[in-house]
Amino acid sequence: MKVIENLDKVTTHLLALLENDLPAEEQRDTYIAEIDKALEIRDALLQKLSPPFSESELALGRMVADKSQQITPKLEAFQKQLKQEWGQIQQSKKTAKAYGQAYAGISIDGMYYDKRN
């Protein structure tokens, strides 16, 4: 019973973390680390689960499964948001580099070729 109770606590904590919006960049690393830690603990507890289960454990397991179904889309949305922000950062770096090196490339625009001998 102890494992399923701990699993319920960790799952509830993870769900509470994911309910919040993505924090500002200064606090984002600690936020992601906390989510990662909760996911690792949860994975370890899931590995420890083994039957047979009592009726109360089954009921608690159903609640954990329901919470898990809520966690998955939130994690996917969180990942999508991070990928989108990363793409924007990469694009802005590319744009800044191209702007800074505007005259670095050789361009043949404006050059005239003389056809006379």
C-alpha positions in Angstrom: 0.0 0.0 0.0 2.9 2.3 0.7 4.1 2.4 -2.9 0.7 3.2 -4.4 0.2 6.0 -1.8 3.6 7.5 -2.6 2.8 7.2 -6.3 -0.4 9.1 -5.7 1.4 11.9 -3.9 4.1 12.2 -6.6 1.4 12.2 -9.3 -0.6 14.8 -7.6 2.5 17.0 -7.1 3.4 16.6 -10.8 -0.1 17.5 -11.8 0.0 20.6 -9.6 3.3 21.6 -11.2 1.9 21.3 -14.6 -1.2 23.3 -13.8 1.0 26.4 -13.5 2.0 28.4 -16.6 5.6 28.2 -17.8 7.7 30.5 -15.6 10.0 33.3 -16.8 13.3 32.3 -18.2 15.2 32.9 -14.9 13.2 30.3 -13.0 12.6 28.0 -15.9 15.6 25.7 -15.3 14.5 25.0 -11.7 11.0 24.4 -12.8 12.0 21.9 -15.5 14.4 20.2 -13.0 11.6 19.8 -10.5 9.3 18.3 -13.2 12.1 16.0 -14.3 12.7 14.9 -10.7 9.0 14.2 -10.1 8.9 12.2 -13.4 11.9 10.1 -12.3 10.5 9.4 -8.9 7.2 8.5 -10.4 8.9 6.1 -12.9 10.8 4.4 -10.1 7.5 3.9 -8.1 5.7 2.5 -11.2 8.5 0.0 -11.5 8.0 -1.1 -7.9 4.3 -1.8 -8.3 3.5 -5.5 -8.2 0.2 -7.4 -7.8 -1.8 -8.6 -5.9 -3.7 -5.4 -5.0 -6.3 -4.9 -2.4 -9.6 -3.1 -3.1 -8.3 0.2 -1.6 -5.1 -0.1 -3.7 -7.2 -0.7 -6.9 -9.3 2.4 -6.1 -6.2 4.5 -5.5 -4.7 3.1 -8.7 -7.7 4.2 -10.7 -7.3 7.7 -9.3 -3.6 7.7 -10.2 -4.5 6.5 -13.8 -7.0 9.3 -14.2 -4.4 11.8 -13.0 -1.9 10.3 -15.4 -4.3 10.8 -18.3 -4.4 14.5 -17.3 -0.6 14.7 -17.1 0.2 13.4 -20.6 -1.5 16.2 -22.6 -0.1 18.9 -20.2 3.5 17.5 -20.7 2.9 17.4 -24.5 1.7 21.1 -24.5 4.7 22.0 -22.3 7.1 20.4 -24.7 5.4 22.0 -27.7 5.7 25.4 -26.1 9.4 24.9 -25.3 10.1 23.7 -28.9 8.3 26.8 -30.3 10.3 29.1 -28.1 13.5 27.3 -29.1 12.6 27.7 -32.8 12.0 31.4 -32.3 15.4 31.8 -30.6 17.1 29.9 -33.4 15.4 32.0 -36.0 16.3 35.3 -34.3 20.0 34.1 -34.0 20.0 33.3 -37.8 18.4 36.7 -38.6 20.9 38.6 -36.4 23.8 36.7 -38.0 22.6 37.5 -41.5 22.1 41.1 -40.6 25.5 41.5 -39.0 27.2 39.9 -42.0 25.3 41.6 -44.7 28.4 42.5 -46.8 30.4 39.4 -46.1 29.2 37.4 -49.1 30.3 38.2 -52.6 27.4 39.5 -54.7 27.4 39.9 -58.4 24.5 42.4 -58.3 25.5 45.7 -59.9 28.4 44.2 -61.8 28.4 44.8 -65.5 30.1 42.6 -68.1 31.7 44.4 -71.0 30.9 42.5 -74.2 33.3 44.6 -76.3 36.8 43.4 -77.1 
